[in-house]
Amino acid sequence: MSDFGLSAWHRERASEEAREGWELARVMNVNRTNWTIQTASGALRAELSGRLSWLHESASERPAAGDFVWVQIFDDGDWALIDGVLPRKTLLQRKSAGDHVDVQVIAANVDTAWIVQSCDRDFNPSRLDRYLVTVRDGGIEPVVVLSKCDLVSDAERDEMRADLQVRSPDVDPLFISAQTGEGLDKLNDRLTPGHTFCLLGSSGVGKTTLLNALLGEERFATHAVRESDQRGRHTTTRRHLTPLPGGAMMIDTPGMRELGLLGTEAGLMAAFPDIEALADHCQFSDCAHDSEKGCAVLEAVEAGDLEPERLRSWKKLHRESERHELSLAERRRRDKAQGKLYKRIQQAKKDRR
C-alpha cells in the first residue's frame, strides 16, 4: 500500500490495530451508498459493517476520501466490508453548508493542499484567508496556486502577489496556466512520490483542468465558465483520489460555494502567527483587540507594523469560528438531552407493561 500513500506513521498505527483476516485499503471515492477502495490487489466496491455504522452515526466519523480502512473481502474480490478506520494523520474539514451547524469532512490524510484561485475573476484574498485557516487547522501544508495566469498582465500578477503578501506575508503564490503550460513544471517538481495532495477552490477555477494536465490526458470532463457571470459549473461532483504518474496521489474536490469555519483555533494561530505573538503582550489575557487599553496588536497597527486589513480578517474569521463552535456545542447538548428523554420514555413504557 506504499504506492497509495501508506506512510510510516500509518504503518505504526496499523501494527497496533492489526487483526487476523482483515487487510488495509484506502478510500478512493465516497459514493452515495458505498465506497470505492484500493487494496494491494486492486480497486473494488465496499460497504460499512453494521458495527461500524452503529459506532459512527455522525457522517464526519465515517470513512472519507483518503482514509485508510480495515476491510474483509468477499465473493472472490468482488466486494468488501469496512469495519475500521485508521487514525487520521491530518484532516480537512469545514462547517456543513447552509444554516445547519455540523462538521463536514472534506478529505483525510492529506500532506499538501493546493488552494486554487483563477487570476481573471475568482481572485479573492479574503476567501483565500479562509482556505489558509482551514488547511492549517488540519495540520496540512498549504500552497496557493493562481490559475489562468495567461489572462492577466505581468503588472496584474505583481499586484496580486503584493496584495496576498500584505495579508499573508508567508504566502508566495504560484502562477500557472494549463493552456500554455506555464508553471506546471514547478507544480510537478512539488509532487513527492507517496505523498497525498488535494485540490481546493471554487467551481470554474480550473482544478479538473489542472488535474488532467498533471495526468497527461483528458481523463476527467471539464466545462467552460458561464459567459454571463464567469461562474463555473460543478464538473467534479464527488471527492475522488487519483494516482499520478510520478507516484503522488491527488484528491480532487467539488467547487465550494461556502467554506464556513468551525472550531479552527489552531488554524487561526498558524495562519496569523504575527497577531498571536503580539496578543501575548496585550495587557489583558482576554483582549479582543478592539479598543482595549494596552493592546499590543492595536499598537502594532498604529505603528505601521501590522496591516489593518490583516487584523480585520483575523477578527472576522475568529468570531465566525467561535460562533459556529458555540452553536455546535449547544446542538450537541440539546441532542444529548433529547436522547436521555427518549430513553426515560422508553423505560417508562416498559415499566407500565
C-alpha positions as CSV (number, residue, x, y, z in Angstrom):
1,M,0.0,0.0,0.0
2,S,3.0,2.3,-0.1
3,D,2.2,3.1,-3.7
4,F,-1.2,4.5,-2.4
5,G,0.2,6.8,0.3
6,L,0.6,4.4,3.3
7,S,3.2,6.2,5.4
8,A,5.4,5.0,8.2
9,W,3.1,6.9,10.6
10,H,0.1,4.9,9.4
11,R,2.1,1.6,9.4
12,E,2.8,2.1,13.1
13,R,-0.9,2.7,13.9
14,A,-1.9,-0.3,11.7
15,S,0.5,-2.6,13.5
16,E,-1.1,-1.6,16.8
17,E,-4.6,-2.5,15.4
18,A,-3.8,-5.4,13.2
19,R,-6.5,-8.1,13.0
20,E,-6.4,-11.6,11.5
21,G,-8.3,-12.0,8.3
22,W,-8.5,-8.3,7.6
23,E,-6.4,-6.1,5.3
24,L,-5.7,-2.5,4.8
25,A,-7.2,-0.4,2.0
26,R,-7.5,3.2,1.1
27,V,-10.7,5.1,0.3
28,M,-10.6,6.4,-3.2
29,N,-14.2,7.6,-3.7
30,V,-17.1,8.3,-1.4
31,N,-20.3,7.4,-3.3
32,R,-23.9,7.9,-2.3
33,T,-24.4,4.4,-0.7
34,N,-21.0,2.8,-0.8
35,W,-17.2,3.4,-1.0
36,T,-14.6,2.7,-3.7
37,I,-11.5,1.4,-2.0
38,Q,-8.0,0.4,-3.2
39,T,-6.4,-2.7,-1.8
40,A,-2.9,-4.0,-2.6
41,S,-4.5,-6.2,-5.3
42,G,-6.9,-3.8,-6.9
43,A,-10.0,-1.5,-6.6
44,L,-13.4,-2.7,-5.5
45,R,-16.7,-1.6,-4.0
46,A,-17.1,-1.6,-0.2
47,E,-19.9,-1.2,2.3
48,L,-19.8,-0.4,6.1
49,S,-20.2,-3.2,8.6
50,G,-23.2,-3.0,10.9
51,R,-20.9,-2.5,13.8
52,L,-19.1,0.5,12.2
53,S,-22.4,2.0,11.2
54,W,-23.6,1.8,14.8
55,L,-20.4,3.2,16.3
56,H,-20.1,6.1,13.8
57,E,-23.6,7.6,13.4
58,S,-22.2,11.0,12.5
59,A,-21.2,11.4,8.8
60,S,-18.0,13.2,9.9
61,E,-16.8,10.0,11.6
62,R,-17.4,7.7,8.6
63,P,-14.7,6.9,6.0
64,A,-13.7,9.9,3.9
65,A,-11.6,10.2,0.7
66,G,-8.0,9.5,1.7
67,D,-8.8,7.4,4.8
68,F,-7.1,4.1,5.4
69,V,-9.5,1.4,6.5
70,W,-9.6,-2.3,7.6
71,V,-11.6,-4.4,5.2
72,Q,-12.6,-8.0,4.7
73,I,-13.0,-9.1,1.1
74,F,-15.8,-11.4,-0.1
75,D,-17.0,-13.2,-3.3
76,D,-13.5,-13.7,-4.8
77,G,-12.7,-10.0,-4.6
78,D,-16.0,-8.7,-5.9
79,W,-16.8,-6.5,-2.8
80,A,-15.5,-5.7,0.7
81,L,-16.8,-4.9,4.1
82,I,-15.2,-1.9,6.0
83,D,-15.0,-2.5,9.8
84,G,-12.4,0.0,11.0
85,V,-10.8,3.4,10.2
86,L,-7.2,4.1,11.0
87,P,-6.4,7.2,13.0
88,R,-6.1,10.3,10.7
89,K,-2.8,12.0,10.5
90,T,-4.4,15.1,9.0
91,L,-8.0,16.1,8.5
92,L,-9.5,18.7,6.1
93,Q,-13.0,19.7,7.3
94,R,-15.4,22.6,7.3
95,K,-18.8,23.7,8.7
96,S,-21.5,22.0,6.7
97,A,-23.1,24.2,4.1
98,G,-26.3,26.1,4.9
99,D,-27.8,27.1,8.3
100,H,-27.3,23.7,9.9
101,V,-24.2,23.7,12.1
102,D,-22.2,20.4,11.8
103,V,-18.8,19.2,10.7
104,Q,-18.3,18.0,7.2
105,V,-15.1,16.1,6.4
106,I,-13.6,17.1,3.0
107,A,-10.6,14.7,2.9
108,A,-8.3,12.8,5.3
109,N,-4.5,12.1,5.4
110,V,-3.6,15.0,3.0
111,D,0.0,16.1,3.1
112,T,-0.3,19.3,0.9
113,A,-3.4,21.2,-0.2
114,W,-3.2,23.3,-3.4
115,I,-5.6,26.2,-2.9
116,V,-6.6,27.3,-6.5
117,Q,-8.0,30.6,-7.5
118,S,-8.1,32.0,-11.0
119,C,-6.4,35.2,-11.9
120,D,-9.2,36.5,-14.1
121,R,-12.4,36.7,-12.0
122,D,-12.1,34.4,-8.9
123,F,-9.1,36.1,-7.2
124,N,-10.3,36.9,-3.7
125,P,-7.8,37.4,-0.8
126,S,-10.5,37.3,1.9
127,R,-11.7,33.9,0.7
128,L,-8.1,32.8,0.5
129,D,-7.7,33.6,4.2
130,R,-10.5,31.1,4.9
131,Y,-8.8,28.4,3.0
132,L,-5.4,29.0,4.7
133,V,-7.0,28.8,8.1
134,T,-8.9,25.6,7.2
135,V,-5.9,23.9,5.7
136,R,-3.5,24.8,8.5
137,D,-6.1,23.8,11.2
138,G,-5.9,20.3,9.7
139,G,-2.1,20.1,10.0
140,I,-1.7,20.3,6.2
141,E,0.8,22.3,4.2
142,P,-0.9,25.0,2.0
143,V,0.3,26.0,-1.4
144,V,-1.5,28.9,-3.2
145,V,-2.0,28.3,-6.9
146,L,-3.3,31.1,-9.2
147,S,-4.5,29.6,-12.4
148,K,-5.3,31.1,-15.8
149,C,-2.4,33.5,-15.5
150,D,-2.2,33.8,-19.3
151,L,-5.3,36.0,-19.0
152,V,-3.6,38.8,-16.9
153,S,-0.6,41.0,-17.5
154,D,2.7,40.9,-15.5
155,A,1.7,44.1,-13.7
156,E,-1.6,42.5,-12.6
157,R,0.3,39.5,-11.3
158,D,2.7,41.7,-9.3
159,E,-0.4,43.5,-7.8
160,M,-1.9,40.1,-6.8
161,R,1.3,38.9,-5.2
162,A,1.7,42.1,-3.3
163,D,-1.9,42.0,-2.1
164,L,-1.5,38.5,-0.8
165,Q,1.7,39.2,1.0
166,V,0.2,42.2,2.8
167,R,-2.5,39.9,4.2
168,S,-0.4,36.7,4.5
169,P,3.4,37.6,4.5
170,D,4.5,33.9,4.3
171,V,2.4,33.2,1.1
172,D,4.2,33.1,-2.2
173,P,1.7,32.2,-4.9
174,L,2.5,30.0,-7.9
175,F,1.1,31.4,-11.2
176,I,0.1,28.6,-13.7
177,S,-1.7,28.2,-17.0
178,A,-3.0,24.8,-18.1
179,Q,-3.5,26.3,-21.6
180,T,0.1,27.5,-22.1
181,G,1.8,25.1,-19.7
182,E,3.4,28.0,-17.7
183,G,4.2,27.0,-14.1
184,L,3.2,23.3,-14.5
185,D,6.8,22.2,-14.2
186,K,7.1,23.9,-10.8
187,L,4.0,22.1,-9.6
188,N,5.3,18.7,-11.0
189,D,8.5,19.3,-9.0
190,R,6.5,19.5,-5.8
191,L,4.7,16.2,-6.4
192,T,6.6,14.0,-3.9
193,P,6.0,10.3,-4.6
194,G,4.0,8.6,-1.9
195,H,2.5,11.9,-0.7
196,T,-1.2,12.9,-0.9
197,F,-2.2,16.2,-2.4
198,C,-5.6,17.9,-2.6
199,L,-7.1,20.5,-4.9
200,L,-9.4,23.1,-3.2
201,G,-11.2,26.0,-4.8
202,S,-14.4,27.4,-6.3
203,S,-16.1,25.9,-9.4
204,G,-14.6,27.1,-12.6
205,V,-11.0,27.9,-11.4
206,G,-9.5,25.1,-13.4
207,K,-8.9,22.3,-10.8
208,T,-10.0,19.5,-13.0
209,T,-8.2,21.0,-16.0
210,L,-5.0,21.1,-13.8
211,L,-5.5,17.5,-12.7
212,N,-5.8,16.4,-16.4
213,A,-2.6,18.4,-17.2
214,L,-0.8,16.6,-14.4
215,L,-2.1,13.2,-15.6
216,G,-1.1,14.0,-19.2
217,E,-4.5,13.0,-20.5
218,E,-8.1,14.3,-20.6
219,R,-9.3,11.7,-18.1
220,F,-11.9,13.9,-16.4
221,A,-14.6,16.0,-18.1
222,T,-14.3,19.8,-17.9
223,H,-16.8,22.7,-18.6
224,A,-16.2,26.3,-19.5
225,V,-17.4,29.0,-17.2
226,R,-20.6,30.8,-18.0
227,E,-20.1,34.0,-20.1
228,S,-22.9,35.8,-18.2
229,D,-21.2,35.8,-14.7
230,Q,-17.9,33.9,-15.2
231,R,-19.0,31.3,-12.7
232,G,-18.2,27.7,-13.1
233,R,-20.4,24.6,-13.1
234,H,-19.7,21.7,-10.9
235,T,-17.6,19.4,-13.1
236,T,-16.4,17.4,-10.1
237,T,-19.4,16.2,-8.1
238,R,-17.7,14.0,-5.6
239,R,-14.3,13.7,-3.9
240,H,-12.0,11.2,-5.5
241,L,-8.4,10.2,-5.0
242,T,-6.3,9.7,-8.2
243,P,-2.8,8.2,-8.5
244,L,-0.5,10.5,-10.6
245,P,2.2,9.2,-13.0
246,G,5.1,10.2,-10.7
247,G,3.8,8.2,-7.7
248,A,1.9,11.0,-5.8
249,M,-1.8,10.9,-5.1
250,M,-4.2,13.8,-5.8
251,I,-7.7,14.3,-4.2
252,D,-9.9,16.5,-6.4
253,T,-12.9,18.1,-4.7
254,P,-16.1,19.7,-5.9
255,G,-16.1,23.5,-6.0
256,M,-17.1,25.1,-2.7
257,R,-19.6,28.0,-2.6
258,E,-19.2,28.1,1.2
259,L,-16.2,27.5,3.5
260,G,-17.6,28.1,7.0
261,L,-15.1,27.9,9.8
262,L,-15.8,25.7,12.8
263,G,-13.5,25.4,15.9
264,T,-10.4,26.4,14.0
265,E,-8.3,28.0,16.8
266,A,-5.2,26.0,15.8
267,G,-5.7,27.1,12.2
268,L,-6.0,30.8,13.1
269,M,-2.9,30.6,15.2
270,A,-1.0,29.0,12.3
271,A,-2.4,31.4,9.6
272,F,-1.9,34.6,11.8
273,P,1.2,33.9,13.8
274,D,2.2,37.6,14.0
275,I,-1.2,38.5,15.6
276,E,-1.0,35.6,18.0
277,A,2.6,36.6,19.0
278,L,1.5,40.2,19.6
279,A,-1.5,39.2,21.6
280,D,0.8,37.6,24.2
281,H,2.0,41.1,25.1
282,C,-1.5,42.6,25.5
283,Q,-2.3,44.0,29.0
284,F,-5.4,41.7,29.3
285,S,-5.3,38.0,28.5
286,D,-8.9,38.2,27.0
287,C,-8.1,41.2,24.9
288,A,-10.4,41.3,21.8
289,H,-8.1,43.8,20.0
290,D,-10.9,46.3,19.5
291,S,-10.3,49.3,21.7
292,E,-8.7,47.9,24.9
293,K,-6.0,49.8,26.8
294,G,-2.6,48.3,26.5
295,C,-3.5,46.2,23.4
296,A,-0.2,45.3,21.7
297,V,-2.0,44.4,18.5
298,L,-3.6,47.8,18.1
299,E,-0.3,49.5,18.9
300,A,1.3,47.5,16.1
301,V,-1.3,48.7,13.7
302,E,-0.8,52.3,14.8
303,A,2.9,52.0,14.4
304,G,2.5,50.6,10.9
305,D,4.0,47.2,11.8
306,L,0.7,45.3,11.2
307,E,-1.7,45.9,8.3
308,P,-5.2,46.9,9.4
309,E,-6.7,44.6,6.7
310,R,-4.9,41.6,8.2
311,L,-6.3,42.4,11.7
312,R,-9.8,42.8,10.2
313,S,-9.6,39.5,8.5
314,W,-8.4,37.8,11.8
315,K,-11.3,39.3,13.7
316,K,-13.9,38.2,11.2
317,L,-12.7,34.6,11.0
318,H,-12.1,34.3,14.7
319,R,-15.7,35.5,15.6
320,E,-17.2,33.2,12.9
321,S,-15.3,30.2,14.2
322,E,-16.3,30.8,17.8
323,R,-19.9,31.4,16.9
324,H,-20.2,28.2,14.9
325,E,-18.4,26.2,17.7
326,L,-20.9,27.5,20.3
327,S,-23.8,26.6,18.0
328,L,-22.5,23.1,17.5
329,A,-21.9,22.6,21.3
330,E,-25.4,23.8,22.0
331,R,-26.9,21.5,19.4
332,R,-24.9,18.5,20.8
333,R,-26.1,19.3,24.4
334,R,-29.7,19.5,23.0
335,D,-29.4,16.2,21.2
336,K,-27.9,14.6,24.3
337,A,-30.8,15.9,26.4
338,Q,-33.3,14.6,23.9
339,G,-31.6,11.2,23.8
340,K,-31.9,11.0,27.6
341,L,-35.6,12.0,27.4
342,Y,-36.3,9.3,24.8
343,K,-34.6,6.7,27.0
344,R,-36.7,7.7,30.0
345,I,-39.9,7.5,27.9
346,Q,-39.0,4.1,26.6
347,Q,-38.1,2.9,30.1
348,A,-41.5,4.2,31.5
349,K,-43.3,2.3,28.7
350,K,-41.5,-0.9,29.8
351,D,-42.3,-0.3,33.4
352,R,-46.1,0.0,32.7
353,R,-46.2,-3.3,30.9
